[in-house]
Amino acid sequence: MAAAIALNEIYAIAFYAAALLSVIVGAYVYVLNSSNKLNRLFWFISLSLGIWAFSYSMVSTSSSYGAALVWNRASSFGWGLIYSLLLHYFLTLSGRDKFLSHFYSYLLIYIPALVVVYVFGINGSIASAEFELVQTLAGWANVSADSFFDWFFYLYYVIFSLLSVLVLWAWQRKTDDKRARKTVLIISISLAASLSIGGLTDVLFRSSLQELRPQLGVIYALFPVFAVLYSVKKHGIMRSSYAIIDTKPGRVLAFEKRAGFYSILATVLIAGSCLYLLVDFLVLKNSLN
């Protein structure tokens, strides 16, 4: 009789599936109009989600404290950057070109994210102090008390999330484009749901049920990703001049775009494999045997 799958392995599979889905959707949207800034930003958002989810998948199945710590640090390149990327994406989507034309605007958008990534990911001594991991049925849980940098991240998360939603709502009130208004409604609802549920499970109730439930915010973060995908397919956003690109019946992408799509996926999968080997062999000093 086959052995039952452990709880942490179930979560690892779920996180890995989330990583694959985010990268696939991001690559698809990118190749539709790779010269468009919006498509590139969405690709970066999808990549950050992929890094976040893939790292959590590795955390769930890590066999040692050191491995779990390294993958938690790696995950900060996902959840640390994504809220700045989201705000940048929505500012661009809503046509706030005047604000984005100034260099200081990018400093305001990205400095908080860079601080978070440096503290929780890059600086080994600070990151080691920020994470206090214990092994549970669901994998490795962070049980550290909230520090100054935790509160810094919470403020960054809340402020940038609210700004993203407000930018969307302001755009909806100003635009006369019916497709744009429908797009905003779909994305804003999915974004608000994702941020609210993720905030409840990963921030407010982080310490509850840690034996059975890891932080699942990255799973809920797929809501707006699929909302954007729906808007691309239904309303034609992020295509050239909102135009629907004609393809042959039964074909989702033209040949050239399909080639680019497969090339991107192959590159990401190879990069992920190299990252895993780097962590496993060089950082953790594990044997390849």
C-alpha positions as CSV (number, residue, x, y, z in Angstrom):
1,M,0.0,0.0,0.0
2,A,1.4,3.4,-1.0
3,A,2.3,5.7,1.9
4,A,0.0,8.7,2.5
5,I,1.4,12.1,1.3
6,A,2.7,14.2,4.2
7,L,1.0,17.5,4.8
8,N,4.2,19.5,4.1
9,E,4.5,17.7,0.7
10,I,0.9,18.7,-0.2
11,Y,1.7,22.3,0.5
12,A,5.0,22.0,-1.5
13,I,3.1,20.7,-4.5
14,A,0.5,23.6,-4.2
15,F,3.3,26.2,-4.0
16,Y,5.2,24.7,-6.9
17,A,2.0,24.7,-9.0
18,A,1.4,28.3,-8.1
19,A,5.0,29.1,-9.2
20,L,4.5,27.4,-12.5
21,L,1.1,29.0,-13.1
22,S,2.4,32.5,-12.4
23,V,5.4,32.1,-14.7
24,I,3.3,30.6,-17.5
25,V,0.7,33.4,-17.3
26,G,3.4,36.0,-17.1
27,A,5.3,34.6,-20.1
28,Y,2.0,34.4,-22.1
29,V,1.1,38.0,-21.5
30,Y,4.7,39.2,-22.1
31,V,5.0,37.6,-25.6
32,L,1.7,39.1,-26.6
33,N,3.3,42.5,-26.8
34,S,6.9,42.4,-25.5
35,S,7.7,46.0,-26.5
36,N,4.9,47.3,-24.1
37,K,6.1,48.5,-20.7
38,L,2.9,47.1,-19.1
39,N,3.6,43.7,-20.4
40,R,7.1,43.8,-19.1
41,L,6.0,45.0,-15.7
42,F,3.4,42.2,-15.5
43,W,6.2,39.7,-16.4
44,F,8.3,41.0,-13.5
45,I,5.3,40.7,-11.2
46,S,4.7,37.1,-12.3
47,L,8.4,36.3,-11.8
48,S,8.4,37.7,-8.3
49,L,5.3,35.5,-7.5
50,G,7.1,32.6,-9.0
51,I,10.2,33.2,-6.8
52,W,8.0,33.6,-3.8
53,A,6.0,30.4,-4.4
54,F,8.9,28.3,-5.5
55,S,10.9,29.3,-2.4
56,Y,8.0,28.4,-0.2
57,S,7.8,25.0,-1.9
58,M,11.4,24.4,-1.1
59,V,10.9,25.6,2.5
60,S,8.0,23.1,2.9
61,T,10.3,20.1,2.1
62,S,13.6,21.4,3.6
63,S,15.2,18.7,5.7
64,S,17.4,21.1,7.8
65,Y,17.1,24.5,9.5
66,G,19.8,25.9,7.3
67,A,18.0,24.9,4.1
68,A,14.7,26.4,5.3
69,L,16.4,29.6,6.3
70,V,18.1,30.0,2.9
71,W,14.9,29.5,1.0
72,N,13.0,31.9,3.4
73,R,15.6,34.5,2.5
74,A,15.3,33.7,-1.2
75,S,11.5,34.2,-0.9
76,S,12.0,37.8,0.1
77,F,13.0,38.6,-3.5
78,G,9.4,37.7,-4.3
79,W,7.2,39.1,-1.5
80,G,9.6,42.0,-0.9
81,L,9.4,43.4,-4.4
82,I,5.9,42.5,-5.5
83,Y,4.0,45.4,-3.8
84,S,6.3,48.0,-5.4
85,L,5.9,46.3,-8.8
86,L,2.1,46.2,-8.4
87,L,2.0,49.9,-7.6
88,H,4.3,50.7,-10.6
89,Y,2.1,48.5,-12.8
90,F,-1.1,50.1,-11.8
91,L,0.3,53.6,-12.2
92,T,1.4,52.7,-15.7
93,L,-1.9,51.0,-16.5
94,S,-3.8,54.1,-15.4
95,G,-1.7,56.5,-17.5
96,R,0.2,58.3,-14.7
97,D,3.0,59.0,-17.0
98,K,3.7,62.5,-15.6
99,F,4.4,61.2,-12.1
100,L,6.5,58.3,-13.5
101,S,8.6,60.7,-15.7
102,H,10.6,61.8,-12.6
103,F,13.5,59.8,-11.2
104,Y,12.4,60.5,-7.6
105,S,9.1,58.7,-8.3
106,Y,11.0,55.4,-8.8
107,L,13.0,56.0,-5.6
108,L,9.7,56.4,-3.7
109,I,8.3,53.3,-5.3
110,Y,11.2,51.0,-4.9
111,I,13.3,52.0,-1.9
112,P,11.0,50.3,0.6
113,A,11.1,47.1,-1.4
114,L,14.9,47.2,-1.6
115,V,15.1,47.7,2.2
116,V,12.9,44.7,2.7
117,V,14.9,42.5,0.3
118,Y,18.2,43.6,1.9
119,V,17.1,43.0,5.5
120,F,15.3,39.7,4.9
121,G,17.3,38.3,2.0
122,I,20.7,39.8,1.3
123,N,22.2,40.6,4.7
124,G,22.8,37.2,6.3
125,S,23.3,38.4,9.9
126,I,20.1,40.5,10.0
127,A,18.1,37.9,8.1
128,S,19.2,35.1,10.5
129,A,18.0,37.2,13.4
130,E,14.6,38.0,11.7
131,F,13.7,34.3,11.1
132,E,13.1,31.9,14.0
133,L,12.0,28.7,12.3
134,V,10.4,25.6,13.8
135,Q,9.5,22.4,12.0
136,T,5.8,21.5,11.9
137,L,3.6,19.1,10.0
138,A,3.1,21.8,7.4
139,G,6.8,22.5,7.0
140,W,8.9,25.2,8.6
141,A,7.1,28.0,10.4
142,N,8.6,31.4,11.4
143,V,7.7,32.0,15.1
144,S,9.9,35.0,15.7
145,A,8.3,38.0,17.5
146,D,7.5,41.0,15.4
147,S,10.6,43.2,15.1
148,F,11.2,46.7,13.8
149,F,11.8,45.4,10.3
150,D,8.6,43.3,10.5
151,W,6.6,46.4,11.2
152,F,8.4,48.2,8.4
153,F,7.3,45.5,6.0
154,Y,3.7,45.6,7.4
155,L,3.6,49.3,6.8
156,Y,5.0,48.9,3.3
157,Y,2.5,46.1,2.5
158,V,-0.5,48.1,3.8
159,I,0.4,51.5,2.3
160,F,1.4,50.2,-1.1
161,S,-1.6,47.8,-1.3
162,L,-4.0,50.7,-0.5
163,L,-2.3,53.0,-3.0
164,S,-2.6,50.3,-5.7
165,V,-6.3,50.0,-5.1
166,L,-6.8,53.7,-4.9
167,V,-5.0,54.2,-8.2
168,L,-7.3,51.7,-9.8
169,W,-10.5,53.3,-8.4
170,A,-9.4,56.8,-9.4
171,W,-8.7,55.6,-12.9
172,Q,-12.2,53.9,-13.1
173,R,-13.9,57.2,-12.1
174,K,-12.0,59.2,-14.7
175,T,-12.1,56.9,-17.8
176,D,-14.9,56.7,-20.3
177,D,-13.6,53.5,-21.9
178,K,-16.1,50.8,-21.0
179,R,-13.6,48.0,-21.5
180,A,-11.2,49.9,-19.1
181,R,-13.9,50.3,-16.5
182,K,-14.7,46.6,-16.7
183,T,-11.0,45.7,-16.4
184,V,-10.6,47.9,-13.4
185,L,-13.6,46.4,-11.7
186,I,-12.4,42.8,-12.2
187,I,-8.8,43.6,-11.2
188,S,-9.6,45.7,-8.2
189,I,-12.0,43.2,-6.7
190,S,-9.5,40.3,-7.2
191,L,-6.7,42.5,-5.8
192,A,-8.7,43.6,-2.8
193,A,-9.7,40.0,-2.1
194,S,-6.1,38.7,-2.5
195,L,-4.7,41.4,-0.2
196,S,-7.4,41.1,2.4
197,I,-7.2,37.3,2.7
198,G,-3.5,37.2,2.5
199,G,-3.2,39.9,5.1
200,L,-5.5,38.0,7.5
201,T,-3.7,34.7,7.1
202,D,-0.1,35.8,6.8
203,V,0.0,38.9,9.1
204,L,-2.9,39.2,11.6
205,F,-3.2,35.4,12.2
206,R,0.3,34.4,11.3
207,S,0.8,32.5,14.6
208,S,-2.5,30.6,14.6
209,L,-2.6,27.0,13.2
210,Q,1.1,27.1,12.2
211,E,1.3,23.4,12.9
212,L,-1.2,22.8,10.1
213,R,-1.0,25.9,7.8
214,P,2.0,27.7,6.3
215,Q,1.7,31.3,5.1
216,L,-0.6,31.1,2.0
217,G,-0.5,34.7,0.8
218,V,1.2,33.7,-2.4
219,I,-1.6,31.4,-3.4
220,Y,-4.2,34.2,-3.0
221,A,-1.9,36.5,-5.0
222,L,-2.8,34.4,-8.0
223,F,-6.3,36.0,-8.0
224,P,-5.3,39.3,-9.6
225,V,-2.9,37.5,-12.0
226,F,-5.8,35.5,-13.4
227,A,-8.0,38.6,-13.4
228,V,-5.4,40.3,-15.6
229,L,-5.3,37.2,-17.8
230,Y,-9.1,37.2,-18.1
231,S,-9.0,40.9,-19.1
232,V,-6.3,40.2,-21.7
233,K,-8.5,37.5,-23.3
234,K,-11.8,39.2,-22.8
235,H,-11.1,43.0,-23.1
236,G,-7.8,42.9,-25.1
237,I,-5.7,45.0,-22.6
238,M,-2.0,45.0,-23.0
239,R,-2.3,44.1,-26.7
240,S,-1.3,46.7,-29.4
241,S,-3.8,49.5,-29.1
242,Y,-6.3,47.1,-27.3
243,A,-6.5,45.2,-30.6
244,I,-7.2,41.5,-30.5
245,I,-4.5,39.6,-32.4
246,D,-5.9,37.3,-35.0
247,T,-4.7,33.7,-34.8
248,K,-5.8,30.5,-36.7
249,P,-8.7,28.6,-35.2
250,G,-7.7,26.6,-32.2
251,R,-4.4,28.4,-31.9
252,V,-3.8,30.7,-28.9
253,L,-0.6,32.3,-30.2
254,A,1.0,32.9,-33.6
255,F,4.1,30.7,-34.4
256,E,6.6,33.5,-33.6
257,K,5.0,34.3,-30.3
258,R,4.7,30.6,-29.4
259,A,8.4,30.2,-30.0
260,G,9.2,33.1,-27.7
261,F,6.8,31.7,-25.1
262,Y,8.5,28.3,-25.0
263,S,11.9,30.0,-25.0
264,I,11.0,32.0,-21.9
265,L,9.6,29.0,-20.1
266,A,12.6,27.0,-20.8
267,T,14.9,29.8,-19.6
268,V,13.0,30.1,-16.3
269,L,12.9,26.4,-15.7
270,I,16.7,26.1,-16.3
271,A,17.3,29.1,-14.1
272,G,15.2,27.6,-11.3
273,S,17.1,24.3,-11.6
274,C,20.4,26.2,-11.4
275,L,19.2,28.1,-8.4
276,Y,18.2,24.9,-6.6
277,L,21.6,23.3,-7.3
278,L,23.4,26.5,-6.1
279,V,21.5,26.5,-2.8
280,D,21.8,22.8,-2.3
281,F,25.5,22.4,-3.2
282,L,27.3,25.7,-2.7
283,V,25.3,27.3,0.1
284,L,24.3,24.2,2.1
285,K,27.4,22.2,1.2
286,N,25.3,19.1,0.6
287,S,26.7,16.2,-1.4
288,L,25.5,15.7,-5.0
289,N,25.3,12.0,-4.2
